[in-house]
Amino acid sequence: MKQTILVVEDDKMIRELITIYLTKAGYDVKEAEDGEVAKEAFLTYRPCLIILDLMLPKLSGEEFCMWVRGKERNEVSIIMLSAKTRTADKISGLKLGADGYLTKPFDPEELVAHVEAVLRRTGVFCQKITSNGLCIKPRKGEVILYDKQVYLTKHEFNLLYYLMENANIVLSREQLVNQLYPNADRAILDRTIDAHIKKLREKVEDNPASPERIQTVRGMGYKFVQ
């Protein structure tokens, strides 16, 4: 699965240039043109790395950085991108929680190299699957829906992780039973899977009565829609 990078930059040409280079390098790139849009994008996509311009409208890059660090202290990296070239500005940015600092104008290839270097150091902490505001962190056993932690049982967690790992693929009840309860009585556990799905929908769907994430495929099984 591709690592997600959020580019927060109010200059459209610079934002699009960065996106082109990072996409070519194999990353899944999301964009935000100001600090408020960036907050919404962060909660929706839970990126592994943020490229952050400091001089942003609505919410400054420094304020956004502090907000992010309050949400994800160790699981997202930040590279600041700024026209501020003084050493004091760079030190201030790094003290706020940045993992790197590049000044404008910059070479896009150098930026990509910085991204790769930072993710080599921090990528191990970014093992998560995110889809439309729902984020599962298998290393920590956590699930977050937008800005709230979701509490699941062990089987609910494993079921959700398996569904999200195989997003957009129809999984039969037999496959789900074998994943959660190997060598068990399938006839009984088919109904158990249905009960787990019902509970999951109550916890991770915006509208459990009309599920959009975990969908039933009649006669075949279930699939997680990404």
N, C-alpha and C positions, 0 to 999 in steps of 0.2 A: 504494500500500500504506500502511496506517495505521501511524503511529509508535507504538511500544509504550512504555508507562509502567508502572513498578513502584511500587506504593504500599506502603510498609513502615510499618505503624501497628498497635499492639496494641489500641487502642480500636476495637471493631467498628463502633460508630455513626459515628465520625469516618472510618474507612476506607471504609465504604459510602457516606457522603456525598461524599467526594472522588471515589470511583469513578463515582457518578452524574453529577457535574458534568463530569468529564473524558470520560466516554463520550458525553455530549451534545455535547461540543466536538469529537468525531470521533476520539478516541484509542482505541487498543486497550489496555485497562487490566488489569494483573495485580495480585494482592494477596498480601501476606505479613504474618503477625501477630507474628512475632518475627525476631530477627537470623539464626538458623540456617535457618529456612524461607526467609528472604530470599536467603541464599547459594545455596540450591538453585534458587530461582526465577530468580535472576540468570543462572546457568549454563544454565538451560533456555531462557529467553526473550531474553537479551541485550538488555535495554531500551535505548532512546535516552535516557531520563531516569528518575531515581528521586526520589520524594518520600519523605523519610526522617525519621521521628520519632527523636529522640535517646534518649529514655528507654524502651528496649526490654528485654524479658526475654531471657535466654540470651546475647545478644550485644548490647552497646550500639550505638547509632547511630554513635557516633564510631569504634568498632572496625570496624563494618561498612563505614563510609566509607573507612577506611584499607585494608581488604581489597579493596574495589572498585578503588580507585586503583592498587593493585598489579596488578590484572588489566587494566583498561581506563583508561589514564591520560587519554586525550583523547577517547574515543568514547562516553562516557556522561556526562550532566549530572546533578547532584545538587542538589535543593532541600531544605534542612533545615527541619523543622517542629518547633517545640519550645515548651514552657512556660517555658524559660529566657530571660529577657528582658534580662539584663544585657548591656551593650555588650561586655564581656570575653568572654561566651559566644558572641556573634555573631562576634567577631573570631576566636576559636578555631575555630569551625566553618568559617569561610571559609578559614582557614589550612590546615585539614585537607583541603580540596579541594572544598568546596561552591561551587556557582555562584549560590546564593541562600539567603536565610534569612528565614523567616516565623515570627512568634511566635503562640502560641495565647492566646486564641481568635482565629480568623481568618475572613475573608469568603471563601467558596468561589469567588466570581467573581474576587476579587483573586488567589487562588491560580492559577486558570486563566490569568489575564493574565500572571502571572509565568512560568508554564510556556511560554506562547506566546512571551514575550520571550526567554527563555533558548534555546528551540529555534530561534528566528530567528538567533541568534548561532552556535549550535553544531550545528544540524541537518545542516549540510553534512558533518560528520565522522561522521554516523550513517547512512551509506548501507550498509545490510547487510540480508540476508534471514535470518530465524531461524525454525527449526521444530524443536520437540522436541529441543533441545540441539545441533542442527546449525546453525552460523552461517557464512554466506559474506559476505566483504567485498570487493566488486568493485574498490573504489578501491585497496585494498592488496594484492589478489591473495591473500588469506588465507582459509583454511577452518579453523574450530575446531569440534571435537566435544566438547561439555561443557567440559572444562578442558584439552584437549590440541589442539595444532595438527596439522592433517592436511596432508600434502604430496602435491600432485597435479601431474600433467603439465599443460601448457598446454591440451591438448584435453580432458582430464578436468575441469579447472577450468571451461572454457567450457561443456562439456556439463552439468555440475552446475548452473551458474548459469542456463542456459537452462531446465532442468527446474524449478528452484526458482522462477524468474520466472513460470512457467506452472503453478504448483502445482495439483494436482487436475484437470488437463487432459491427456487422452491425446494424446501426440505420436507420430506415425508415424515409422518409420525414415527415410522420405524427408525428413520435416521436419528430423529430427536431422542427417541427412547434409548437407542444404542449409545448415544453420546452421554446421556445423563444416568442411565441405569443399565450398563452392560450386563448381559446374561440374566436379565430379569424377565418376568412374565409379561410379554408384550400386550396380551389381551387386557390385562388390568391397567398397564401403564399408559396405554393409548389415552385413556380417560384422564390419567394423571397429567399428561402433557397438556391436554385441553384445559385443565384446571390451572396449570402454571401460566399458560398463555393468557387466560382470563385475568389472573392476578397481575401479570406483567403489564397488560394493557391499562389496568386501573392505575398503575404507577408511572408509566412512561408515555402514555398517549395524552395529547391535549384534550381529546374527546374520546373516551373509551368506547362509547356507543357507536362511533364511526371511526374506527382505527385507520390511521394513515401510515404508521411505521410498521407495525406487525400485522400483515394482512393474511386472510384466509384464502387459499386457492382451492376451490371446491374439488373434492375427489382426489386431491394431490397432497395437500399439507399446508405449510405456512411459509411465508417469506418476509424478510425484513427489507422494506423499500427505502433505498437511499437516494 
